[in-house]
């Protein structure tokens, strides 16, 4: 499994206020979407999230998003190494993802760009 990159997950109070700062910082335009009642903006290596505190509380438990070529391959590798798959693979607005609990207790999202 090749790791293509990582995305830092940032919970913000006001997405409209935060996006211009992160666009300037990353030198990129935000890709905005909504998922499960949470407003999301992907800006460079940052994933900004804003929404109900009950939703954000869950999202904060995921340390980072790791981009991979194929989530199915990530699933095989992760389980082979002893990780517990908490959710997925499931489709998202930009590909597919899964949530994995590593043996050390850290939770990561693995994401591909496949439809």
C-alpha positions in Angstrom: 0.0 0.0 0.0 1.4 3.3 -1.0 0.6 6.4 1.1 0.1 9.3 -1.3 -0.2 12.1 1.3 -1.9 13.2 4.5 -4.5 15.8 5.3 -4.7 17.6 8.6 -8.2 17.7 10.1 -9.1 21.1 11.6 -12.5 21.8 13.4 -13.5 25.5 13.1 -16.3 27.5 14.5 -17.0 29.4 11.3 -16.1 27.9 8.0 -16.7 31.1 6.0 -14.2 33.0 8.2 -11.6 30.2 8.2 -11.6 29.4 4.5 -9.9 32.6 3.2 -7.1 32.2 5.7 -6.4 28.6 4.7 -6.7 29.4 1.0 -4.1 32.1 1.5 -1.9 29.8 3.5 -2.1 26.8 1.1 -2.2 28.9 -2.1 -5.2 26.9 -3.2 -9.0 27.3 -3.6 -11.3 25.4 -1.2 -13.4 22.5 -2.4 -16.6 22.6 -0.3 -19.1 19.9 0.4 -21.4 18.7 3.2 -21.3 15.3 4.8 -23.6 14.1 7.5 -24.6 17.6 8.6 -21.0 18.9 8.7 -19.8 21.6 6.4 -16.4 20.7 5.0 -13.8 22.6 3.0 -10.7 20.8 1.6 -7.9 23.4 1.1 -4.5 22.1 0.2 -3.4 19.7 3.0 -6.1 21.0 5.3 -9.6 19.6 5.8 -11.7 22.2 7.6 -14.9 21.0 9.3 -17.7 23.0 11.0 -21.0 21.8 12.3 -22.9 20.6 15.4 -20.6 19.9 18.4 -21.9 16.4 18.7 -20.7 15.6 15.2 -17.3 17.4 15.6 -16.7 15.5 18.9 -16.6 12.3 16.8 -14.5 13.8 14.0 -11.9 15.1 16.4 -11.1 11.5 17.4 -9.6 10.9 13.9 -5.9 12.0 14.0 -5.5 12.6 10.2 -6.7 11.5 6.8 -4.3 9.4 4.8 -4.6 9.4 1.0 -4.0 6.0 -0.6 -4.4 4.7 -4.2 -6.9 2.0 -3.2 -8.9 1.8 0.0 -9.5 -2.0 -0.6 -5.8 -2.6 -0.6 -5.4 -0.4 2.5 -8.1 -2.5 4.1 -6.2 -5.7 3.4 -2.8 -4.3 4.6 -4.3 -2.7 7.7 -6.1 -5.9 8.9 -3.1 -8.0 8.0 -1.0 -5.7 10.4 -3.6 -6.0 13.2 -5.6 -2.8 12.8 -9.3 -2.9 13.5 -11.6 -1.4 10.7 -14.1 0.7 12.5 -16.1 1.8 9.4 -16.0 1.3 5.7 -15.0 1.1 3.0 -17.8 3.4 2.0 -18.4 6.0 -0.8 -17.9 9.7 0.0 -18.4 12.8 -2.2 -14.8 12.6 -3.4 -14.0 8.8 -3.4 -14.1 6.1 -0.8 -12.9 5.9 2.8 -12.5 3.7 5.8 -11.8 4.4 9.4 -9.1 2.3 11.1 -8.1 1.9 14.7 -4.3 1.1 14.8 -3.0 -1.3 17.4 -1.5 1.7 19.3 -5.0 3.2 19.8 -4.8 6.0 17.1 -7.7 6.4 14.7 -7.1 7.4 11.1 -9.2 7.8 8.0 -7.9 6.3 4.8 -9.3 7.8 1.6 -8.9 7.1 -2.1 -10.3 9.1 -5.1 -12.0 6.2 -6.8 -15.7 6.4 -7.4 
